[in-house]
Amino acid sequence: MDHQVLTAGLFLSVVALTLFITIKASRSSSGTEDFYAGGRSFSPIQNGLAIGGDYMSAASFLGISGVIALAGYDGFLYSIGFLVAWLVALLLVAEMLRNSGRFTMADQLAYRMKQRPVRTAAATSTVVVSIFYLLAQMVGAGSLVVLLLGIDKENTLAVSSVIAGVGALMIVYVTVGGMKGTTWVQIVKAVLLMVGSAVIVVLVLAKFDFNLSELLGAAQSNSGKAGFLEPGLKYGIDATHKLDFLSLGIALVLGTAGLPHILVRFYTVPTSRDARKSVLWAIALIGTFYLFTLILGFGAAALLNTAVGSDVANSGGNLASPLLAEAVGGGAGSTGGAILLAVISAVAFATILAVVAGLTLTSSTSVAHDIYNSVIRKGKATEAEEIRVTRYAAAGLGVIAIVLAIPARNLNIAFLVGLAFAVAASANLPAIVYNMFWRRFNTRGATWSIYGGLISCITLVIFSPVVSGKGLDAAGKNLSLLPTSIDISWFPLENPGLISIPLGFFFGWLGSITSKEPAAEERYTELEVRALTGAGAEQAVVH
């Protein structure tokens, strides 16, 4: 009981700290510039930390280490995809997007397109991607709090209540703090996550005399799985599994440059040069962290029970890092183990809170700025009205995320984020790339690429093994979302990126060449100058 009081106390302290930061930051926010973009006042280092805090989500800390613990070599492929993706964001998107937009992704598209259809499409895509990503964070939060407070994970009502509580906190962060509060929470969380992960990594390596070969050997031996350190344990070696891995890799590498909550971070710095520097700082931070996940994952495989029916396996791998912290701290029941478990779980929970706040702020901003102001009010809404609608939208999105997260609570969160990346790469990236680099691109091309990529991606997910048809694992747990009696899985891949991303580009091309709209082509030169030089970058876009 004493240990549970300790863990709960540390956990609540982190919540209190983040709430304090949010409330303090809210006092210096006035108007949409502050609420949406933090007053564009953050330095490259600060924004780099915030990007890292936004990106190093529960999927990274909990999900990837869990996949490595359960699937060995194949699990680490997530880390590689997440990291390499930043090269695409750096080279293609960061600087030009900062110059050619104002608050949301739609600002950049709408500059040379018809406002209403393009903003509606971009806002729809933003909300869908954000909800997929939110599911992963809230599932992770549920797993953590259940472990921390000793709640029976089979108690659906209790776990559902935990997820609802996380959703309520998420709404508070956004409605009170806006971008300033959210950014400072992300900065603090990034520092805590890096320090906490480094401590566990050092303690794990110390158990193997800082010999990585010994650690890998112990992981192989303790896992009890042949080929644990070789490709194929998770994705298999047949053609379908190889295609599934290729599809996941493409989605991870291309998805980052289309994630709305990452794209808006480029607007929180004064200049495009600062945006580029922010990405360089973020790459350094994120690259170091993903090296940590290698040690965390294989450390969990070496020191924990990961067999079917274990706590690690039953959580889909999501509890590997917290339980590893407990093990290296002295084991279950020890004071050191309880302290490390509490600290790492609290840090992971701070991670979740920071990311869900960023996601909710991004999607609710898009609803208010793109749909309410630009489409419904035709640019005539006041700043106070926009901010009020943002807060209402945050509450609505929070409720939707809660409702959808409850049935998905047993899925691995790295896997859920992989789906969010696929949606982002299918719907958002084609439109952004075409708009910046293709003169002929126009309104029809933009809407067709967004809706085409979005609908094809979601459709393929619905008819994939994720939703139905995977059957039961060795412990008798259903591996799909729908009951085993339902099987509509005619699409064989779990990640649809291999098909839906090319479709997004195809629909963008097809829509553009079948439209004779002249305005988009005429304004391309203006957008090109603006994207490359930053001239007029912060002006509102209404035409």
Summary of the structure (lengths in Angstrom):
residues: 543
radius of gyration: 22.4
end to end distance: 63.5
largest distance: 71.4
contacts: 2186
relative contact order: 0.18
helix: 75%
strand: 0%
